[in-house]
Amino acid sequence: MPYTINFLPEAANHPITKGMKDFDLVTEQYWVLSDEYIDVLATTTQKVRAWDPWNREVTSPAVWTRNWGKGKIFICTPGHNLKIVQDPNVKALIERGLLWASR
């Protein structure tokens, strides 16, 4: 499935996403539920396809963080297989996210 990872303007200076631009992927697209405790850095929009039971696009988080007590949580939904993890954009997100969460 081709889709785009869209970075939020308010995430432009976050250590994980600073300097990154929207990018396209062709892989499984995740549609995730979220809550008010996450800080969304990027989203993806699930397009409507003829066989889908929904009739409008759905935008959900694709990259986000959360503080939990003294801990930091980083989530990056792209990365279904090795080829996607080796994509320079996905690789950068994962590396930056792990560094952010471990400090």
C-alpha positions as protocol buffer text, in pm:
chain_id: "A"
residue {
  index: 1
  type: MET
  ca { x: 0 y: 0 z: 0 }
}
residue {
  index: 2
  type: PRO
  ca { x: 157 y: 335 z: -97 }
}
residue {
  index: 3
  type: TYR
  ca { x: 114 y: 608 z: 164 }
}
residue {
  index: 4
  type: THR
  ca { x: 283 y: 915 z: 309 }
}
residue {
  index: 5
  type: ILE
  ca { x: 426 y: 988 z: 652 }
}
residue {
  index: 6
  type: ASN
  ca { x: 335 y: 1351 z: 727 }
}
residue {
  index: 7
  type: PHE
  ca { x: 530 y: 1538 z: 995 }
}
residue {
  index: 8
  type: LEU
  ca { x: 333 y: 1783 z: 1206 }
}
residue {
  index: 9
  type: PRO
  ca { x: 454 y: 2145 z: 1197 }
}
residue {
  index: 10
  type: GLU
  ca { x: 465 y: 2156 z: 1577 }
}
residue {
  index: 11
  type: ALA
  ca { x: 716 y: 1866 z: 1569 }
}
residue {
  index: 12
  type: ALA
  ca { x: 962 y: 2057 z: 1347 }
}
residue {
  index: 13
  type: ASN
  ca { x: 1207 y: 2117 z: 1632 }
}
residue {
  index: 14
  type: HIS
  ca { x: 1165 y: 1788 z: 1816 }
}
residue {
  index: 15
  type: PRO
  ca { x: 1498 y: 1598 z: 1843 }
}
residue {
  index: 16
  type: ILE
  ca { x: 1346 y: 1295 z: 1667 }
}
residue {
  index: 17
  type: THR
  ca { x: 1201 y: 1477 z: 1366 }
}
residue {
  index: 18
  type: LYS
  ca { x: 1408 y: 1796 z: 1332 }
}
residue {
  index: 19
  type: GLY
  ca { x: 1497 y: 1857 z: 967 }
}
residue {
  index: 20
  type: MET
  ca { x: 1291 y: 1563 z: 837 }
}
residue {
  index: 21
  type: LYS
  ca { x: 1047 y: 1603 z: 549 }
}
residue {
  index: 22
  type: ASP
  ca { x: 731 y: 1408 z: 465 }
}
residue {
  index: 23
  type: PHE
  ca { x: 813 y: 1084 z: 284 }
}
residue {
  index: 24
  type: ASP
  ca { x: 638 y: 804 z: 97 }
}
residue {
  index: 25
  type: LEU
  ca { x: 644 y: 433 z: 172 }
}
residue {
  index: 26
  type: VAL
  ca { x: 500 y: 122 z: 11 }
}
residue {
  index: 27
  type: THR
  ca { x: 425 y: -125 z: 287 }
}
residue {
  index: 28
  type: GLU
  ca { x: 153 y: -222 z: 533 }
}
residue {
  index: 29
  type: GLN
  ca { x: -13 y: 91 z: 666 }
}
residue {
  index: 30
  type: TYR
  ca { x: -115 y: 86 z: 1030 }
}
residue {
  index: 31
  type: TRP
  ca { x: -433 y: 250 z: 1153 }
}
residue {
  index: 32
  type: VAL
  ca { x: -391 y: 304 z: 1527 }
}
residue {
  index: 33
  type: LEU
  ca { x: -607 y: 438 z: 1802 }
}
residue {
  index: 34
  type: SER
  ca { x: -462 y: 701 z: 2031 }
}
residue {
  index: 35
  type: ASP
  ca { x: -532 y: 903 z: 2343 }
}
residue {
  index: 36
  type: GLU
  ca { x: -453 y: 1247 z: 2483 }
}
residue {
  index: 37
  type: TYR
  ca { x: -135 y: 1131 z: 2658 }
}
residue {
  index: 38
  type: ILE
  ca { x: 71 y: 1098 z: 2341 }
}
residue {
  index: 39
  type: ASP
  ca { x: 267 y: 1368 z: 2160 }
}
residue {
  index: 40
  type: VAL
  ca { x: 215 y: 1305 z: 1790 }
}
residue {
  index: 41
  type: LEU
  ca { x: 512 y: 1385 z: 1568 }
}
residue {
  index: 42
  type: ALA
  ca { x: 382 y: 1242 z: 1237 }
}
residue {
  index: 43
  type: THR
  ca { x: 59 y: 1102 z: 1096 }
}
residue {
  index: 44
  type: THR
  ca { x: -56 y: 890 z: 805 }
}
residue {
  index: 45
  type: THR
  ca { x: -391 y: 901 z: 629 }
}
residue {
  index: 46
  type: GLN
  ca { x: -572 y: 582 z: 536 }
}
residue {
  index: 47
  type: LYS
  ca { x: -736 y: 645 z: 199 }
}
residue {
  index: 48
  type: VAL
  ca { x: -1081 y: 508 z: 118 }
}
residue {
  index: 49
  type: ARG
  ca { x: -1071 y: 203 z: -107 }
}
residue {
  index: 50
  type: ALA
  ca { x: -1369 y: 49 z: -286 }
}
residue {
  index: 51
  type: TRP
  ca { x: -1372 y: -258 z: -59 }
}
residue {
  index: 52
  type: ASP
  ca { x: -1338 y: -71 z: 272 }
}
residue {
  index: 53
  type: PRO
  ca { x: -1640 y: -50 z: 504 }
}
residue {
  index: 54
  type: TRP
  ca { x: -1564 y: 317 z: 587 }
}
residue {
  index: 55
  type: ASN
  ca { x: -1649 y: 605 z: 356 }
}
residue {
  index: 56
  type: ARG
  ca { x: -1401 y: 876 z: 454 }
}
residue {
  index: 57
  type: GLU
  ca { x: -1026 y: 908 z: 504 }
}
residue {
  index: 58
  type: VAL
  ca { x: -887 y: 832 z: 849 }
}
residue {
  index: 59
  type: THR
  ca { x: -577 y: 1008 z: 981 }
}
residue {
  index: 60
  type: SER
  ca { x: -394 y: 847 z: 1270 }
}
residue {
  index: 61
  type: PRO
  ca { x: -56 y: 878 z: 1443 }
}
residue {
  index: 62
  type: ALA
  ca { x: 244 y: 715 z: 1275 }
}
residue {
  index: 63
  type: VAL
  ca { x: 521 y: 846 z: 1503 }
}
residue {
  index: 64
  type: TRP
  ca { x: 471 y: 962 z: 1860 }
}
residue {
  index: 65
  type: THR
  ca { x: 621 y: 989 z: 2205 }
}
residue {
  index: 66
  type: ARG
  ca { x: 490 y: 969 z: 2556 }
}
residue {
  index: 67
  type: ASN
  ca { x: 643 y: 1042 z: 2892 }
}
residue {
  index: 68
  type: TRP
  ca { x: 551 y: 790 z: 3158 }
}
residue {
  index: 69
  type: GLY
  ca { x: 674 y: 875 z: 3504 }
}
residue {
  index: 70
  type: LYS
  ca { x: 1051 y: 905 z: 3464 }
}
residue {
  index: 71
  type: GLY
  ca { x: 1042 y: 700 z: 3146 }
}
residue {
  index: 72
  type: LYS
  ca { x: 1017 y: 796 z: 2781 }
}
residue {
  index: 73
  type: ILE
  ca { x: 827 y: 598 z: 2519 }
}
residue {
  index: 74
  type: PHE
  ca { x: 885 y: 622 z: 2143 }
}
residue {
  index: 75
  type: ILE
  ca { x: 659 y: 463 z: 1881 }
}
residue {
  index: 76
  type: CYS
  ca { x: 722 y: 442 z: 1507 }
}
residue {
  index: 77
  type: THR
  ca { x: 463 y: 239 z: 1314 }
}
residue {
  index: 78
  type: PRO
  ca { x: 653 y: 208 z: 982 }
}
residue {
  index: 79
  type: GLY
  ca { x: 886 y: -90 z: 988 }
}
residue {
  index: 80
  type: HIS
  ca { x: 688 y: -398 z: 890 }
}
residue {
  index: 81
  type: ASN
  ca { x: 989 y: -568 z: 732 }
}
residue {
  index: 82
  type: LEU
  ca { x: 1366 y: -532 z: 692 }
}
residue {
  index: 83
  type: LYS
  ca { x: 1339 y: -344 z: 361 }
}
residue {
  index: 84
  type: ILE
  ca { x: 1128 y: -71 z: 527 }
}
residue {
  index: 85
  type: VAL
  ca { x: 1354 y: -50 z: 833 }
}
residue {
  index: 86
  type: GLN
  ca { x: 1647 y: 6 z: 593 }
}
residue {
  index: 87
  type: ASP
  ca { x: 1468 y: 301 z: 427 }
}
residue {
  index: 88
  type: PRO
  ca { x: 1684 y: 604 z: 519 }
}
residue {
  index: 89
  type: ASN
  ca { x: 1387 y: 797 z: 662 }
}
residue {
  index: 90
  type: VAL
  ca { x: 1256 y: 510 z: 874 }
}
residue {
  index: 91
  type: LYS
  ca { x: 1609 y: 421 z: 988 }
}
residue {
  index: 92
  type: ALA
  ca { x: 1669 y: 782 z: 1095 }
}
residue {
  index: 93
  type: LEU
  ca { x: 1340 y: 793 z: 1286 }
}
residue {
  index: 94
  type: ILE
  ca { x: 1417 y: 469 z: 1470 }
}
residue {
  index: 95
  type: GLU
  ca { x: 1774 y: 572 z: 1555 }
}
residue {
  index: 96
  type: ARG
  ca { x: 1670 y: 919 z: 1674 }
}
residue {
  index: 97
  type: GLY
  ca { x: 1375 y: 780 z: 1866 }
}
residue {
  index: 98
  type: LEU
  ca { x: 1588 y: 524 z: 2049 }
}
residue {
  index: 99
  type: LEU
  ca { x: 1843 y: 791 z: 2138 }
}
residue {
  index: 100
  type: TRP
  ca { x: 1568 y: 1025 z: 2261 }
}
residue {
  index: 101
  type: ALA
  ca { x: 1401 y: 756 z: 2472 }
}
residue {
  index: 102
  type: SER
  ca { x: 1725 y: 629 z: 2624 }
}
residue {
  index: 103
  type: ARG
  ca { x: 1849 y: 967 z: 2751 }
}
